Every structure is written in structure tokens, then in C-alpha cells.
Amino acid sequence: MTAMKTAFLTFALIACACARGVVLDGLAAKVNDAVITVDDVGTAIGDLKRSGALKMSGEDFKTVYSNTVEFLIERRLILQLAAEKKVTFPEWVVDGRIRDIVKDKFDGDMNKLNAMLTQIKTPLTEWRNMIRDDMIVTSMRQQFVEKYVTATPADMAREYRENKALYRKDAMTSVSVILLKPADPGDKKAPSVSTRGEEILARLEKGEHFADLARQFSADSHAKDGGVWKDVNPEVAFRPEIAKVIAPLKVGEVSKLVDLGGWGFIVRKDAETGAKELSFEEAYDQIERNVKKRLGQEAYREWIQRLRDAAFIKIYPFPEDK
């Protein structure tokens, strides 16, 4: 196939995934008596991209296509096993899940969901069935894999011993902040940021509480909490010029007024802890989560392989290779 035709096919598959207006004939795979079409693959690519589970940067489309076919094969195997075991969910449970999705993803507005479905040309009933299938797949994985995964003391000890670099606490700093907003251009009577800043510094020098002044004067998002930013990495939480001011401060020390393009910034360093390696006891919960995640992934792969071994599976060539 020429490069132009390959590019067109790639575009067509993406269009199929995003618009559902292009329907491509052809089989991508067979799983027992069920078929997965090229159109199904394109749709799944679109769904995975929208959910954030698929990022195509750095991967050629053929690899994305192949990985998505494998994803759909695994899903079909699980759903077929669920059908054999008569695993399903009553309508009211599916309704509840949909309400949660609308609340979390569409600001509680069903109209926004309907607009999205219209855009991707997917009927509500079809989307609802997809949600039910998602629930069944999750339930099957929990019943057949995750409920049997246990992090034994030996597993956890080995994980900690072999991956100690993962179990450490980064250096953290707690600071209190007062952010001064510039006066409105039309307000000639309002004192300047510099005047307000020097007044606040003078009041701090006299012993007034930083938190009280932050609540009164600060435009920072943490003003209601007394300006407190607890356990942050200043280089991540603040602009570079602010982090540079915080770094040399001693605990309890207050900075001078820092100019930020017309805004004013005053910061006090409240506490500082250096990076340290966590003990086994301190990292226990994190170690357990990591071990269970790793063992769960291994158990899932073994489970899927058993399902594959017992099934008839045929994967058809990528469309450009036919």
C-alpha cells in the first residue's frame, strides 16, 4: 500500500473513532463466535483517547491499532465468561453508575452527556450498554483475580529491600503567604502595593499574627487558612522567583516584599524537613499497595492467558497489509 493510502486509512480509522460517521468493513479479530470489526477498533481508540487511557504521541498508528485489538479481545473473553457465569447488573445499579458519571464528568448535567453522544454519533442505549459491560469487566476482574491477591510479609520485605529508592519522603517546606493585589487603575485613593506591603511588614515586626494579616489583606487562594501552604515543594508550588526567595529563609523568618509584576508577595518559612528514606513501618501502606498492584497485574495476565488458551482466537492482518 502506498504511503498516501496508508495515511488515508489512518485518517479514516481516527475519523471512525471520533465521529462514528465512517463505517469500515472488515474483520479485526474473532473471539469464539464473536467478531471484532475494524470499526469496533476505531471506536475503541476514540473511547480510550477520550478517557485518557490512550495517548498516541510517540507510537505509530499500527501499534496503537494492534494494542487496541488485544484490549478488545481481552474484554470479549471476559464478557463471554461473564455470560457463562450469568454475571450481570440490574438496571437500577447501571442507573446509579450513570448518575455518578454524569455528576463527575458532566457537572451533573445530562444535557452535556447527550451533547457528547451526539457529537460522536453514539446512541444513549449503546453507550449505556458499554457502561454495563465496563461494570461487568471490573466485577469479573475483582472476583477472579484481585480478591485472591495477597501481599505476604515475604513479598513486602523483598519489595522494600529491592526498591528502597521508591520509599522516601521528599524535602518539604511549610510557608505562610500574603499576596497583595494591585489597586484598580481608576481608584486613585487606594494605597500602592508597596505602601500596603511595608505597612504589613511593620505590623508583623510589632508582633501581629501573620495568619490574621493574611486573612485581612491577602488575595492568595489560601488566605482563608491564614495563608498557610503546608508541606509543599516551593519549586513546584510557586513561581521560580518566589522559590528563590523562600530557599535561604530560616524557619520563622519573614521575607521582604517581593515584586511580582505589580503584585506584592510576602512569605514566612514555617517549617522545613529534609528528604529522608522511609523505614519499612513508615512505608508499610505504600509497599502493600505496590506489591498488590504488581501481583494483581501478574495474576491478571495469567488469567487472561488461560482464557485465551481455552478460546478460538483469530487476529486478521492490519488493513494496510491485506
C-alpha positions as CSV (number, residue, x, y, z in Angstrom):
1,M,0.0,0.0,0.0
2,T,1.3,3.5,-0.9
3,A,2.2,6.0,1.8
4,M,-0.8,8.1,0.7
5,K,-3.2,5.2,1.1
6,T,-1.7,4.3,4.5
7,A,-2.2,7.9,5.6
8,F,-5.7,7.9,4.4
9,L,-6.5,4.7,6.2
10,T,-5.1,6.1,9.4
11,F,-7.2,9.2,9.0
12,A,-10.3,7.1,8.2
13,L,-9.9,5.0,11.3
14,I,-9.4,8.0,13.5
15,A,-12.5,9.7,11.9
16,C,-14.4,6.5,12.6
17,A,-13.4,6.6,16.2
18,C,-14.2,10.2,16.7
19,A,-17.2,10.8,14.6
20,R,-18.7,7.3,14.1
21,G,-19.8,8.6,10.7
22,V,-17.3,6.4,8.8
23,V,-18.1,2.7,8.9
24,L,-15.3,0.5,7.7
25,D,-16.0,-3.1,6.5
26,G,-13.6,-5.8,7.6
27,L,-12.7,-8.0,10.5
28,A,-10.1,-7.2,13.0
29,A,-10.4,-10.4,15.1
30,K,-12.7,-13.3,16.0
31,V,-13.1,-14.5,19.6
32,N,-15.0,-17.8,19.6
33,D,-18.3,-16.9,17.8
34,A,-17.9,-13.1,18.3
35,V,-16.4,-10.8,15.8
36,I,-14.4,-7.6,16.3
37,T,-14.6,-5.3,13.3
38,V,-12.2,-2.6,12.2
39,D,-15.0,-0.1,13.0
40,D,-15.0,-1.5,16.6
41,V,-11.3,-0.9,16.9
42,G,-11.6,2.7,15.6
43,T,-14.5,3.3,18.1
44,A,-12.4,1.9,21.0
45,I,-9.5,4.1,20.0
46,G,-11.7,7.1,20.3
47,D,-13.2,6.0,23.6
48,L,-9.8,5.3,25.1
49,K,-8.4,8.6,23.9
50,R,-11.3,10.5,25.5
51,S,-10.9,8.6,28.8
52,G,-7.2,9.5,28.9
53,A,-6.3,5.8,28.9
54,L,-4.6,6.1,25.4
55,K,-2.0,8.7,24.4
56,M,-0.9,8.2,20.8
57,S,2.2,10.5,20.9
58,G,5.4,8.6,20.2
59,E,3.6,5.5,18.9
60,D,2.8,4.7,15.3
61,F,-0.8,4.1,14.5
62,K,-0.2,0.5,13.6
63,T,1.0,-0.2,17.1
64,V,-2.0,1.6,18.6
65,Y,-4.3,-0.4,16.4
66,S,-2.7,-3.7,17.4
67,N,-2.8,-2.9,21.1
68,T,-6.4,-1.9,20.9
69,V,-7.3,-5.2,19.1
70,E,-5.7,-7.0,22.0
71,F,-7.6,-4.9,24.5
72,L,-10.9,-5.7,22.8
73,I,-10.0,-9.5,22.7
74,E,-9.4,-9.5,26.4
75,R,-12.6,-7.6,27.0
76,R,-14.6,-10.0,24.8
77,L,-13.1,-13.0,26.6
78,I,-14.1,-11.6,30.0
79,L,-17.6,-10.7,28.9
80,Q,-18.1,-14.2,27.4
81,L,-17.0,-15.8,30.7
82,A,-19.4,-13.5,32.5
83,A,-22.3,-14.6,30.2
84,E,-21.4,-18.2,31.0
85,K,-21.4,-17.4,34.8
86,K,-24.7,-15.4,34.3
87,V,-23.0,-12.3,35.8
88,T,-25.0,-9.1,35.2
89,F,-26.2,-6.0,36.9
90,P,-29.8,-4.9,37.4
91,E,-31.0,-1.7,35.7
92,W,-31.1,0.3,38.9
93,V,-27.4,-0.4,39.5
94,V,-26.5,0.7,36.0
95,D,-28.7,3.8,36.5
96,G,-26.7,4.6,39.7
97,R,-23.4,4.3,37.8
98,I,-24.6,6.6,35.1
99,R,-25.7,9.2,37.6
100,D,-22.2,9.1,39.1
101,I,-20.6,9.5,35.7
102,V,-22.8,12.4,34.8
103,K,-22.0,14.0,38.2
104,D,-18.3,13.5,37.9
105,K,-17.7,14.0,34.2
106,F,-20.5,16.3,33.0
107,D,-21.1,18.6,36.0
108,G,-24.4,16.7,36.8
109,D,-25.9,17.9,33.5
110,M,-27.4,15.1,31.4
111,N,-27.7,17.5,28.5
112,K,-23.9,17.7,28.4
113,L,-23.7,13.9,28.1
114,N,-26.3,13.9,25.4
115,A,-24.3,16.6,23.5
116,M,-21.2,14.4,23.7
117,L,-23.0,11.4,22.5
118,T,-24.5,13.4,19.6
119,Q,-21.0,14.6,18.7
120,I,-19.6,11.1,18.5
121,K,-22.8,9.7,16.9
122,T,-23.4,7.2,19.6
123,P,-27.0,6.3,20.8
124,L,-27.6,6.6,24.5
125,T,-28.7,2.9,24.6
126,E,-25.4,1.8,23.0
127,W,-23.4,4.0,25.5
128,R,-25.4,2.6,28.4
129,N,-24.6,-1.0,27.3
130,M,-20.9,0.0,27.2
131,I,-21.1,1.2,30.7
132,R,-22.8,-2.0,31.8
133,D,-20.0,-4.0,30.1
134,D,-17.4,-1.9,31.9
135,M,-19.0,-2.7,35.2
136,I,-19.1,-6.4,34.4
137,V,-15.5,-6.5,33.3
138,T,-14.5,-4.7,36.5
139,S,-16.5,-7.1,38.6
140,M,-15.1,-10.2,36.9
141,R,-11.6,-9.0,37.4
142,Q,-12.3,-8.4,41.1
143,Q,-13.9,-11.8,41.5
144,F,-11.4,-13.9,39.6
145,V,-8.2,-12.0,40.2
146,E,-8.0,-9.2,42.8
147,K,-9.8,-11.0,45.6
148,Y,-7.1,-13.6,45.6
149,V,-4.1,-11.3,45.6
150,T,-2.4,-11.0,49.0
151,A,0.8,-9.2,49.9
152,T,2.6,-11.6,52.2
153,P,5.2,-10.4,54.7
154,A,7.9,-12.0,52.5
155,D,6.6,-10.2,49.4
156,M,6.6,-6.9,51.2
157,A,10.1,-7.4,52.7
158,R,11.5,-8.2,49.3
159,E,9.8,-5.2,47.7
160,Y,11.2,-2.9,50.3
161,R,14.7,-4.4,50.1
162,E,14.9,-4.3,46.3
163,N,13.2,-0.9,45.7
164,K,14.3,1.3,48.7
165,A,14.7,4.3,46.4
166,L,11.0,4.4,45.9
167,Y,10.2,4.6,49.6
168,R,11.5,8.0,50.6
169,K,10.0,11.3,51.7
170,D,11.0,14.3,49.6
171,A,12.1,17.5,51.2
172,M,9.1,19.6,52.2
173,T,8.6,23.2,53.3
174,S,5.6,24.8,55.0
175,V,5.2,28.5,54.4
176,S,2.7,31.3,55.1
177,V,1.9,33.7,52.3
178,I,0.4,37.2,51.9
179,L,-0.3,38.1,48.2
180,L,-1.2,41.7,47.6
181,K,-3.2,42.6,44.5
182,P,-2.6,45.8,42.6
183,A,-5.1,48.6,43.2
184,D,-7.7,49.2,40.4
185,P,-6.3,51.7,37.9
186,G,-9.3,54.0,38.5
187,D,-9.0,54.0,42.3
188,K,-6.7,57.0,43.0
189,K,-7.2,56.8,46.8
190,A,-6.1,53.1,47.1
191,P,-2.6,52.7,48.6
192,S,0.0,51.1,46.4
193,V,1.2,47.6,46.8
194,S,4.5,48.9,48.1
195,T,2.8,51.0,50.8
196,R,0.5,48.2,51.9
197,G,3.4,45.8,51.9
198,E,5.6,48.0,54.1
199,E,2.7,48.5,56.5
200,I,2.1,44.8,56.8
201,L,5.8,44.1,57.4
202,A,5.8,46.8,60.1
203,R,2.8,45.3,61.8
204,L,4.5,41.9,61.7
205,E,7.5,43.4,63.3
206,K,5.4,44.7,66.1
207,G,4.1,41.2,66.8
208,E,0.8,40.9,65.0
209,H,-0.1,37.4,63.8
210,F,0.8,36.6,60.2
211,A,-2.4,34.5,59.8
212,D,-4.6,37.4,60.9
213,L,-3.0,39.8,58.4
214,A,-3.2,37.1,55.6
215,R,-6.9,36.7,56.2
216,Q,-7.3,40.5,56.1
217,F,-5.1,41.5,53.2
218,S,-4.1,38.5,51.1
219,A,-5.5,37.8,47.6
220,D,-3.9,34.3,47.8
221,S,-6.2,31.2,47.5
222,H,-5.0,30.1,51.0
223,A,-5.9,33.4,52.7
224,K,-8.9,31.9,54.5
225,D,-6.5,29.4,56.1
226,G,-4.2,32.2,57.3
227,G,-2.1,32.0,54.1
228,V,-0.6,28.6,55.1
229,W,0.8,26.3,52.4
230,K,1.7,23.1,54.3
231,D,4.3,20.6,53.2
232,V,5.0,21.8,49.7
233,N,8.0,21.8,47.3
234,P,8.4,25.5,46.7
235,E,9.9,24.9,43.3
236,V,6.7,23.1,42.3
237,A,4.1,25.1,44.1
238,F,5.4,28.6,43.4
239,R,7.0,30.7,40.6
240,P,10.8,30.4,40.3
241,E,11.4,34.0,41.7
242,I,9.3,33.1,44.8
243,A,11.0,29.7,45.3
244,K,14.3,31.6,45.1
245,V,13.2,33.9,48.0
246,I,12.0,31.0,50.1
247,A,15.1,28.9,49.8
248,P,17.5,30.9,52.0
249,L,15.0,31.9,54.7
250,K,15.4,30.4,58.1
251,V,12.4,28.8,59.9
252,G,10.3,31.6,61.3
253,E,11.9,34.3,59.1
254,V,9.8,36.6,57.0
255,S,10.9,37.8,53.6
256,K,10.9,41.3,52.3
257,L,8.2,42.5,50.0
258,V,8.8,40.7,46.6
259,D,7.5,42.5,43.5
260,L,5.8,40.1,41.0
261,G,5.0,42.3,38.1
262,G,2.9,44.8,40.1
263,W,1.7,42.2,42.7
264,G,3.3,42.0,46.1
265,F,4.4,38.8,47.9
266,I,5.4,38.3,51.5
267,V,6.3,34.9,52.7
268,R,7.3,33.3,56.1
269,K,9.0,30.0,56.3
270,D,7.2,28.0,59.0
271,A,8.9,24.6,58.8
272,E,11.3,22.6,56.7
273,T,12.1,18.9,56.6
274,G,14.9,17.3,54.6
275,A,14.5,14.3,52.3
276,K,14.7,11.0,54.1
277,E,14.4,7.3,53.4
278,L,11.3,5.9,55.0
279,S,11.5,2.9,57.3
280,F,9.6,-0.3,56.5
281,E,7.0,0.7,59.1
282,E,6.6,4.2,57.7
283,A,6.2,3.0,54.2
284,Y,4.1,0.0,55.0
285,D,0.9,1.1,53.3
286,Q,2.7,2.2,50.2
287,I,4.7,-1.0,50.0
288,E,1.5,-3.1,50.4
289,R,-0.3,-1.2,47.6
290,N,2.7,-1.6,45.2
291,V,3.0,-5.3,45.9
292,K,-0.7,-5.9,45.4
293,K,-0.6,-3.9,42.2
294,R,2.3,-5.9,40.8
295,L,0.9,-9.3,41.9
296,G,-2.5,-8.3,40.6
297,Q,-1.1,-7.4,37.2
298,E,0.8,-10.8,37.0
299,A,-2.3,-12.7,38.1
300,Y,-4.5,-10.8,35.6
301,R,-2.0,-11.7,32.7
302,E,-2.1,-15.4,33.8
303,W,-5.9,-15.4,34.0
304,I,-6.2,-13.8,30.5
305,Q,-3.8,-16.4,29.1
306,R,-5.9,-19.2,30.5
307,L,-8.9,-17.7,28.9
308,R,-7.1,-17.3,25.6
309,D,-5.8,-20.9,25.7
310,A,-9.4,-22.2,26.0
311,A,-10.8,-20.0,23.3
312,F,-10.7,-19.8,19.5
313,I,-9.0,-16.5,18.6
314,K,-8.1,-15.3,15.1
315,I,-6.5,-11.9,14.5
316,Y,-6.7,-10.5,11.0
317,P,-3.9,-8.5,9.4
318,F,-3.8,-4.8,9.8
319,P,-5.8,-3.3,7.0
320,E,-2.8,-2.0,5.0
321,D,-1.3,-5.5,5.0
322,K,-4.3,-7.1,3.4
